[in-house]
Amino acid sequence: MTEPLLIAKAKEPLYLLPNMANRHGLIAGATGTGKTVTLQVLAERFSTIGVPVFMADVKTDLSGISQPGADSPKIKERVKELGLKDFSFSGFPVTYWDVFGEQGHPVRATISDMGPLLLGRLLNLNETQEGVLTLVFKIADDNGWHLLDLKDLHAMSQYVGDNAKDFTTNYGNVSTASIGAIQRALLALEQQGGARLFGEPALNLDDLMQTDARGRGVINILAADKLMQSPKLYATFLLWLLAELFEKLPEVGDRDKPKLVFFFDEAHLLFTDAPSALLEKIEQVVRLIRSKGVGVYFVSQNPLDIPDVVLGQLGNRVQHALRAFTPRDQKAVKAAAETFRSNPKLKVAEVISELGVGEALVSMLDEKGSPLPVERALICPPASRIGPATSSERKDIIGKSPVFGQYEKTEDRESAYEILQARAQKLAADTPAQPVNAGGRGRESVAEALTKSAVRAIGSQIGRQLIRGIMGSLLGGRR
């Protein structure tokens, strides 16, 4: 049995039971109340018992977890107040990742495996446009043409639009307006840097579940400060990764500790404006992924940001201070108070607004999986650095990483773009030239039209690297 993890202390120490850690959790509170440090402490605790962690570093504050912390009056005071006799500073094993490949190893998905449901939301498509996008995927699938990156989807969408009449009988109506909307959305996504997300080589999930020579779980940190400039791209990528873990990992039943703990920071972005079909999939993933040994911890400013069907599955909770300046704030305070198992010695609704920095209302699951009564407690200080790693420290860790070199160089293999280009060129070569009409203008052949169509779709994309990703069937992708 793995030893309980000390998280905070009220009158008595408060522990997170490792065998209950895959029952998920919530870290909530207003900006500046200590959520990031709580997340850091939890990650350290999991790493110590050999559990790998994945988390996004939205403000670059978490990258310093790779370095030992430094003494300060505040930490000395907290250590003394909590009576932590064996406290010492330590860095933890870290792998840095970055969709843009600037602050960590590149991490990618493919268009095919992300699927039309997630892409439809990412591209801000309406229901009709999503239907046409699904049709584009289906036609590519039926022909065995891989959709790996944005230029593949550009070319495939243009091809379907230009040959809409040929597909109507077998696939249904193809709206030219919807094809245009998809193409415009793809261009917008590319301008946001989305092209860097899609391609090969694929992320190997095993690389997220490593331990170091001392048996500590590796903490995977995704640089998300730049990614957060496109909030839907951020949320879609993390949801894809979570669903990919769900699909790929085998059932493991009850374990003495999780195989992986996944922290979803800025969780409200996952649910904002999400269509009902996607919300159902999210609820399904959260509900079932614990059987794969994965614990999911949502980090958000407000508990109301998370739908009730998901919130009800988050058994381990750390609630930092909430402000009650507006009616919505007051509603959030009341809602947060009602989600805890009551403590007759504590007026939760009042206390939430009074909590200091690094102080929280804590309720963990007991050995039977039932929430313990909520306690007002002080969060333990982290052993690692509070604040970012320097660029030289980060560079040194990236260079020494076991996965260095595996993802840095992109791959290029045949996919929809190359196939459509080759078809157009072959048709152009095999079709005789048409005679010049009386007006002196040549009549455009079918091959020429198709060639121009392909050029329009892919001309601006030549030179893009082809990449591959993972997952998709659960969220509408193609295996």
N, C-alpha and C positions, 0 to 999 in steps of 0.2 A: 504494500500500500504506500503510495507516494505521500510524503508529508504535506499537510495543509500549507497554503501560501498566505503569509501574513500581509495584509493589505492596509489595514488601518487599526486604530485603537481608540475605543471609547473608555469606559471603566475597565473593560476587559478587551483583550486582543480580538480582532475580527479577521477571520480567515476565509479564503476561497478554497473550496475542496477541489482538487484536481479532477476527481472522477465526476464532478458536476460542472466542470468548466465548459463542456460541450453543450450545456443547456442554454448557452448564449448569455448575452448581457447588454447592459446599457450604461453609458457614461454620459451624463447630461449636466448642463449648467450654462450660465451666461458667460460671455467673453471675459477672460481675465480671472476666472474663479478657480482655475487649477485643473481643468480637464486634461490638458496635454501632459502634465506631470503624472496624473493618475494613470493615463494610458502608458506612459513610460515605465512606471512602477510595475504595472501588470505585465508588460512585455518582459521586463527583467526577471520577474518571478517565473514566468513560463519558460524563459530561456534556461534559467537555473536548473529546472527539473527535466531539461532535455526536450522541451516542446518548441518547435519552430513557430515563428510568428510572421505574419504579413501585415504591413500597415502602410498607409499613405502619409507622407510628410507634407502637409498642406502649407505650413509656414516655415519650413526648413528647420524647425526647432528640434525635431527628433533625431536628426542625423548625428548629434553628439552622443548618442547612446553607445557609440563605438569607443568612446574615450572615458577614462576614469573621471569622476566628478572632483570638484575642488571644495575645500572647506570654506564655510561662510558662517556669519553669525546666525542667520536664519536656520541653516541646516543643523548647526550645533544645538540651537535651542530646541528644534523639533526632535532631534535624537535624544536629548536629555529628557524632554517632556514625555516621550514615548518609552523611555527606558530601554533603548536598543543597545544592549551591551556589546553585541558582536558586529556592530555596523562598521563597514569599511567601504572605501571607494573602489570601483572596478568598472572597466569597459566591458562590452559584450560583443560576441561575434556578429558581424553585420555583413549583409550583401546589399549593395546599392543598385537600384533599378531606375530606369528613366525611359519613358516612351520616346523622348526626343534624343536619347543617347548622349546627353551632355553631362549629366551628373550621376550616371550609373550605366549598367549594362542595358542595351536596348531590349525592350520587351514588346512583342507584337502579337496580333491576331490576324486571321484571314477574313476576307469578306464572306466567303462561303460558310465558315464555321461560326461567325458572329450571327448570321442569319437575318432575314428580313424584318422580324419583329423588333429586335434591338436596333437595327439600322434605321428602320422607319422612325423610331423615336429620336434617334440621333440626328436624322435629317429633317426633323419637324414635318413629316408627311402627314396628310390627313388620311382618313380611312380608305378613300378611293385610291389615293396614290400608293398607300401601303399594299393594296390589292394588286396594283400593277407591278410594284416591286417584287412581290411574291411570285407573280407570273414570270418575271424576268429570271428569277432564281430557278423556277421550275423548268423553263426552256433550257437554261444552261445545264441543269442537272440531267435532263433527258438526253442531251447531246454529249454529255460527258466532258463539258468544258469547265475547267476550274475557274472560279472567281476568287482570286487571291489578293488583289490590291485594287486601289481606286481606278486605275486605268482599265482594268478588266471590266469593272462595273460600268464605267463610262462607255466602253466599246460595246458591251452587251446590251445596254439600255438603248443606245443609238441603233443597233442592229434590229432589235425588237420593234422599235418605233418606225424604222424605215420599211419594215416588212410586216406591219401590223395586220394587213389583210390576209396574209398567209397563215397567221396564227389564230385568227378569230374563231375558226371552226373547232379546233382542238383545245384551245385554251381560254376562249372568251374574248370579249372586247378589250382592245388595247387603246387607251385614251392618249391621243397625241399630247394633250395638255398635261397629263400626268407624267408622261415621259419627259417633257420639258421641265416640269417641276423637280423631278428626280435629278436631272442633269444640273440644274441650277444649284440644287442643294449640295450635290457632290462637289461642285466648284467652290461653294462657300466653305464646305468642310475642309477641302484641300488648303484653302487660304488660312484656315485656323491651325494648320499643321497636322490635320487628321491623317494625311497620307503616311506619316511616319509610324502610325499605329498598325497599319495593315501590311502584312507580307511574311516572308520567310527570312531566316530560319525560325522554326516554331519554338515557343517557350516549352521546355520540358518541366512538367509539374514537379518532378522529383527534385529539381533544383531549388524549389521553394521549401523543401522538407529535409534540410540537412542539419547535422550536428557537427560541432567542432571536435578537436582531439580530446577535449576535457568532458565531452558528453553534453555540452550545453547546446540548446536549440539555437539555430541561426536566426537572427532577426532580419527579415527582408524589408527594406525601406524603399518605397517608391517615391521618387522626387515628384511632388505634385504641385509645386508653386506655379510653374508655367502651365501645367495641365489644367489647373483650376481656372485659368482665364477662359476656358471653354467648359463650363460646368456640366453640360450634357455629355461631352466627350469623357470627362472624368468619371461621372456616374455610370455611364454605359460600359466603360472599360472595366471598372471594378465589379459591376454586376456580371459581366461576361466571365471574368476570372472566377468569381464565386460559383457561377453555374458550371463552369468547366471543371472545377474541383468536385462538384456534386456528381457530374457525369462520369468522370474518370476514376474516382476513388472507389474501392470495393466497400461493401458493407462490413463493419467491424464489430457491431454490437456494443455492449458496455465495455469501456476501457478504464484503466486506473488513471489515465490522463489523455488529453486530446492528441491527435496526430498533428494538428495544426490549429492555430488560433488566428482568425482573420478580423482585423479591426477596420471598420468602415467609417472613416471620419467624414464630417459634413454630410451626415446621413440624409438630411432633408432633401438633398439634391437627387437622391435616388427615387423619391416618391413624388416630387413636385411635377405636376402636369402629366404624370404617368397614366396611360390608358388602362382601363380596367383589366384587359387581357394581360398586360404586363404586371400589374399589381398581383394578379392571381399567381403568376409564375414566380414572382419574388416570394410571396407567402409560402408557396410550395417548396421552393429551394430552402428557405430558412427552416421550415418545419421538418424537412427530411434530411438535411445535410448533417445533422448531429449523429445520425446513424452511420455516417462515414467517418466519424471521429473528428469532425471540424466544429470548433466553437466560433460563433460570429458575435462580435461586440460592436454595436452601433454607438457612434459618438455624435452628439447633437446638442445644440443650444437649448432646444425645447422638446420635451417629450411629446407634445402635440404634433411634432413634425413626422412622427412615425405612426402609421395606421394601427388601429387597435388589434387587428388580426396578427400583426407582427409583434407589437408591443407586448401582447399577452404571452409570447414565447420567450421573452427575455427575463430569465430567472435571477441572474446576478446583477445587482444594480448599485451604482454609485451616483448619487444626485448632489451636484454642487449647487451653489446659490442661484436662485432665480430672482429677477427683479419684477416688481409688481406695480409698474407705473401706468399701464393701460388696462382696459377691460380684458384684452386678449392675454396680457401677462398674468392678470389675476386668475383667469380661467386656467392657464397653464399651471400655475401654482397649485390650484385646487386639484387639477387632474393628476399632477405628480404626487401630491399627498395621498390621493385615493388609491394609487397603484401599489403602495407599500402595505405590508402586513402591519397593522396598527401596534403601537407601543403605548400603553396607558400612561407612561411617564413622560410622553413626548407629544407636544402639539405640533405635528409635522407641518401643517399649513403655515404656521407662524415662523417656525424655525427655518424653513427654506429661504426666506428673505433675509435672515439674520446671519447666515453662515459666512465665515471669513474665508480668505484665500487658503486653499489647501485643506479646508474643512468640508465635510460632506455627510449626507445621510446615506448610510450603507445598509444594504440587506442582501445577504448571500443565501444560497440554498443549503439546507442541512443534508445529512447523509441519506435521507429519504426523498430528497428532491423538493422539499417544501420550503418556502421562503421563511427566513428567520425574522423576528420582529425588527423593525428598523431602528438603527442606533445613530446618534449624532457622534461623529468620530473625526479624528485627525488622520489624514493620509500619510503613510510612511514616506520619508524622503527617498529619492532615487540614489542608487550607488554610482550611476553614470553621470556624465556632464548634462547639466540643464542648459540647453542652447545648442547651436549648430556646430558641426565639425568644420574645420577650416578646409579650404580647397585642396591644400597639400595633403592633409590627413585623409580626405575622401579619395584623392587620386592614388595615394599609397595603398589603401584598402582595395580599391578597384583592381589595381595592377596585380595584387597578390591573391585575388579571389580565385577559387577553383574553377569558376565558370568563365574567367577572362579569356577572350578569344573565341568563345563558342557563338556569341551573338553579335559581335562587333561587325563582322563582314556579312553583308546581305547575299542571298542566293537568287538566281534567276532561272526559272524553268518555264516550259511551255504552258500557257493558260489561255483563257478566252481571247485576250488581246492578240497574241501571236497567231492563234487559229483563225480568227476573223480577218486579220491582216493577210495571211497566206491565202485564204479563200478568195478574197477580193483580188489579189494579184493574179491568181490562177485564172479566175474568170476574165480578167482584163486581157490576159495573154491568149486565152482560147477563143475569145469572141472577135469575129472580123470587124474591122472598122466600118461604120455606116457611111453611105454616100452623102456628099454635101448637098444641101437643098438649094433651091433657087435663090434664097436670100443670102447664100454664102456662109450659112452657119451649119456646122456639123450636128447631126442628131446624136444625142448622148445615149450610149449603149447601156444595157443593164449592168454590165461589168464596170463601166466607168462610173455609173451612179453608185454602185456598191463600193467601189474604190474611194470615191469622194466621201461617201458616208463614213467609211472606216477612217479616212484621213481626218475628217471633222472630229470623230470621236477620240482619236488617239494621237493625232499629230502633235498636239501640245504636250503629250505625255511621254513621248519617246525618250528613252534614257532612264525612266523610272525603274528602280530595282523591284524585283518580284520577291514577295515574301510569303510565308505561310503561317497560319495560326492554328488554333485548336477549338474544339467544342462547337456547339450550335444546335444540336437536335432538340434539346430541351427548350431552347428559346427561339426555335424556328430556323435553325441553320441546317446545313446539309452535311452529312457525313461523307 
